[in-house]
Amino acid sequence: MKRGKNYKSAVEKRTEERLTVEEAVSFVKENASAKFDESIEVHVRLNIDPKKGEQSVRGSVVLPSGTGKDVRVGVITESKADEAKKAGADLIGGQDLIDKIKAGELPAVDVLVATPDMMPKLAPAARVLGPRGLMPSPKTDTVTPNVTDAINSLKKGKANFKNDNTSNIHQVIGKVSFDADKIVENYKAFMDAIKSCKNDSHKGQLVANTSMCSTMGPAVKIK
């Protein structure tokens, strides 16, 4: 991959193999050169076997300062449609929406919430939603009768995370324009949430290594 001169210049400024989180945030902010407000991403390598279901890491965290992104929330419900509308859901549907998803038509949302009564009907759509990280789950509080609370927390910065098939988790924790202390606070909340997922099937340390980067900038490893 061909890199621009700003990217190469930033790489040359890396003087240490690993940085503290505060140093990493400072480096990423100082070396973000795009003309838009880049996202700040954290990439976590886990000591797990992704083929073993009991070792999978999945959870959620409310980032104290949000992600800086407007989260589009869809709600699959028939009993709480009015409540979802009042709470600010971006998409609301019942069986009609489920049929579209099963046919391969993905909803234009970032997160899907479902009321418990809809889950048996939604189950056949798991093959479409699952690989894209959109399948509602009680583990991430996206299957709930409390539609208003779910929508509000997601809009305020609640992030759901799950390891991919290469044992990594990728998460946006803010924007370059955020104050450094807010990014650090979000990072620590995110890492605490991941570590809380450790169970008896995980041997040794759950987290192997962590890195941070902006959308267009080079990554730095974190101590």
C-alpha positions as CSV (number, residue, x, y, z in Angstrom):
1,M,0.0,0.0,0.0
2,K,1.3,3.4,-1.0
3,R,1.5,5.9,1.9
4,G,1.4,9.7,1.7
5,K,4.3,11.9,3.0
6,N,2.3,13.0,6.1
7,Y,1.8,9.3,7.1
8,K,5.5,8.5,6.5
9,S,6.5,11.6,8.5
10,A,4.3,10.6,11.4
11,V,5.9,7.1,11.4
12,E,9.3,8.6,11.6
13,K,8.3,10.5,14.8
14,R,7.7,7.2,16.7
15,T,10.7,7.0,19.0
16,E,9.5,4.2,21.3
17,E,8.0,0.7,20.7
18,R,5.2,1.3,23.1
19,L,3.6,4.4,24.6
20,T,1.5,5.1,27.6
21,V,-2.1,5.8,26.8
22,E,-1.6,9.5,27.4
23,E,1.4,9.6,25.1
24,A,-0.5,7.6,22.4
25,V,-3.4,10.0,22.5
26,S,-1.1,12.9,22.1
27,F,0.8,11.3,19.2
28,V,-2.4,10.4,17.4
29,K,-3.9,13.8,17.8
30,E,-0.7,15.6,16.7
31,N,-0.3,13.5,13.6
32,A,-3.8,13.4,12.3
33,S,-3.5,15.2,9.0
34,A,-6.8,14.6,7.1
35,K,-9.0,17.5,6.2
36,F,-11.9,16.0,8.2
37,D,-12.3,15.2,11.9
38,E,-10.8,11.7,12.0
39,S,-12.1,9.0,14.3
40,I,-9.7,7.6,16.9
41,E,-9.7,3.8,16.9
42,V,-8.5,1.2,19.3
43,H,-7.5,-2.2,18.1
44,V,-7.2,-5.0,20.8
45,R,-5.5,-8.3,20.2
46,L,-6.9,-11.1,22.4
47,N,-5.3,-14.3,23.7
48,I,-8.3,-16.4,22.6
49,D,-9.2,-19.1,20.1
50,P,-12.0,-17.5,18.1
51,K,-13.2,-21.0,17.0
52,K,-14.1,-21.8,20.6
53,G,-17.4,-20.2,21.4
54,E,-16.8,-20.2,25.2
55,Q,-13.8,-18.0,24.6
56,S,-15.5,-15.3,22.6
57,V,-15.5,-11.9,24.0
58,R,-18.7,-9.8,23.7
59,G,-20.0,-7.0,25.7
60,S,-20.9,-3.3,25.8
61,V,-19.7,-0.1,27.4
62,V,-21.0,3.4,27.8
63,L,-18.2,5.6,26.7
64,P,-18.2,8.6,29.1
65,S,-17.7,11.2,26.3
66,G,-19.4,9.2,23.5
67,T,-17.8,8.4,20.2
68,G,-18.5,11.7,18.4
69,K,-20.7,9.8,16.0
70,D,-24.4,10.1,15.5
71,V,-25.6,6.5,16.2
72,R,-28.5,5.3,14.0
73,V,-30.7,3.0,16.1
74,G,-33.3,0.6,14.6
75,V,-35.9,-1.0,16.7
76,I,-37.7,-4.3,15.9
77,T,-41.0,-4.2,17.8
78,E,-44.7,-4.3,17.4
79,S,-45.7,-3.7,21.0
80,K,-43.4,-0.7,21.7
81,A,-43.5,1.2,18.3
82,D,-44.9,4.4,19.8
83,E,-42.4,4.3,22.6
84,A,-39.5,3.8,20.2
85,K,-40.6,6.7,18.1
86,K,-40.8,9.1,21.1
87,A,-37.3,8.0,22.2
88,G,-35.9,9.0,18.8
89,A,-35.4,5.6,17.0
90,D,-34.2,6.1,13.4
91,L,-36.0,3.0,12.1
92,I,-38.9,1.1,13.5
93,G,-40.5,-2.1,12.1
94,G,-42.0,-5.4,13.0
95,Q,-42.5,-8.5,10.8
96,D,-42.3,-6.4,7.7
97,L,-38.8,-5.3,8.6
98,I,-37.8,-8.9,9.5
99,D,-39.0,-10.1,6.1
100,K,-36.8,-7.5,4.4
101,I,-33.8,-8.5,6.4
102,K,-34.3,-12.2,5.7
103,A,-34.4,-11.3,2.0
104,G,-31.0,-9.7,2.4
105,E,-32.1,-6.1,2.6
106,L,-30.0,-4.7,5.5
107,P,-31.4,-1.8,7.5
108,A,-29.5,1.5,7.3
109,V,-28.6,1.6,11.1
110,D,-25.6,1.1,13.3
111,V,-27.4,-0.9,16.0
112,L,-30.6,-2.9,16.1
113,V,-32.7,-3.3,19.3
114,A,-35.5,-5.8,19.6
115,T,-38.2,-6.4,22.2
116,P,-38.2,-10.0,23.6
117,D,-41.4,-10.9,21.9
118,M,-39.9,-10.4,18.5
119,M,-36.8,-12.6,19.0
120,P,-38.4,-15.9,17.9
121,K,-39.5,-14.2,14.7
122,L,-36.1,-12.5,14.2
123,A,-34.1,-15.7,14.8
124,P,-34.2,-16.8,11.1
125,A,-32.5,-13.5,10.2
126,A,-29.5,-14.2,12.4
127,R,-27.5,-15.5,9.3
128,V,-27.9,-12.1,7.7
129,L,-27.4,-9.9,10.8
130,G,-24.9,-12.0,12.8
131,P,-21.9,-11.6,10.4
132,R,-22.5,-7.8,10.4
133,G,-22.7,-7.4,14.1
134,L,-26.3,-6.3,14.0
135,M,-28.0,-9.2,15.7
136,P,-29.7,-8.1,18.9
137,S,-28.5,-9.9,22.0
138,P,-29.4,-9.9,25.7
139,K,-25.6,-9.8,26.3
140,T,-25.4,-6.3,24.9
141,D,-28.8,-5.2,26.3
142,T,-30.2,-4.9,22.7
143,V,-32.9,-7.3,23.5
144,T,-35.0,-5.5,26.1
145,P,-38.5,-4.4,26.9
146,N,-37.0,-1.1,28.0
147,V,-36.8,0.4,24.6
148,T,-36.5,4.0,25.8
149,D,-33.5,3.3,28.0
150,A,-31.8,1.3,25.3
151,I,-32.2,4.0,22.7
152,N,-31.0,6.7,25.1
153,S,-27.9,4.9,26.1
154,L,-26.9,4.0,22.6
155,K,-27.4,7.6,21.4
156,K,-25.3,8.8,24.4
157,G,-22.3,6.7,23.5
158,K,-23.0,3.1,24.4
159,A,-20.8,0.8,22.2
160,N,-21.2,-2.9,21.7
161,F,-18.1,-4.9,20.9
162,K,-17.3,-8.4,19.8
163,N,-14.1,-10.2,18.7
164,D,-13.8,-11.0,15.1
165,N,-12.5,-14.3,13.6
166,T,-8.9,-13.1,13.9
167,S,-9.2,-12.6,17.7
168,N,-9.3,-8.8,17.5
169,I,-11.7,-6.2,18.7
170,H,-11.9,-2.8,16.9
171,Q,-13.6,0.2,18.5
172,V,-13.9,3.9,17.8
173,I,-13.5,5.8,21.1
174,G,-13.8,9.4,19.9
175,K,-12.7,12.0,17.4
176,V,-9.4,13.8,17.0
177,S,-11.2,17.0,18.0
178,F,-12.0,15.6,21.5
179,D,-9.9,16.9,24.4
180,A,-7.1,14.4,25.2
181,D,-8.5,13.7,28.7
182,K,-11.9,12.6,27.2
183,I,-10.2,10.2,24.9
184,V,-8.1,8.7,27.7
185,E,-11.3,8.4,29.8
186,N,-13.1,6.6,27.0
187,Y,-10.1,4.3,26.4
188,K,-9.9,3.3,30.0
189,A,-13.7,2.6,30.2
190,F,-13.4,0.5,27.0
191,M,-10.5,-1.6,28.3
192,D,-12.1,-2.1,31.6
193,A,-15.2,-3.5,29.8
194,I,-13.1,-5.9,27.8
195,K,-11.2,-7.2,30.8
196,S,-14.5,-7.7,32.7
197,C,-15.4,-10.3,30.0
198,K,-12.6,-12.7,31.2
199,N,-14.0,-16.1,32.2
200,D,-12.7,-19.5,33.3
201,S,-12.0,-20.5,29.7
202,H,-9.5,-17.7,29.3
203,K,-6.0,-18.7,30.4
204,G,-3.5,-16.1,31.4
205,Q,-4.0,-12.5,30.3
206,L,-7.0,-11.8,28.1
207,V,-5.4,-8.9,26.3
208,A,-2.3,-9.6,24.3
209,N,-1.7,-6.1,23.0
210,T,-3.4,-2.8,22.2
211,S,-2.8,-0.1,19.6
212,M,-4.4,3.2,18.7
213,C,-4.6,5.2,15.5
214,S,-6.7,7.9,13.8
215,T,-8.6,7.0,10.6
216,M,-5.8,8.0,8.3
217,G,-2.8,7.9,10.6
218,P,-0.3,5.3,11.7
219,A,-0.9,3.1,14.7
220,V,1.0,3.2,18.0
221,K,1.2,0.4,20.5
222,I,0.2,1.0,24.0
223,K,2.0,-0.2,27.1
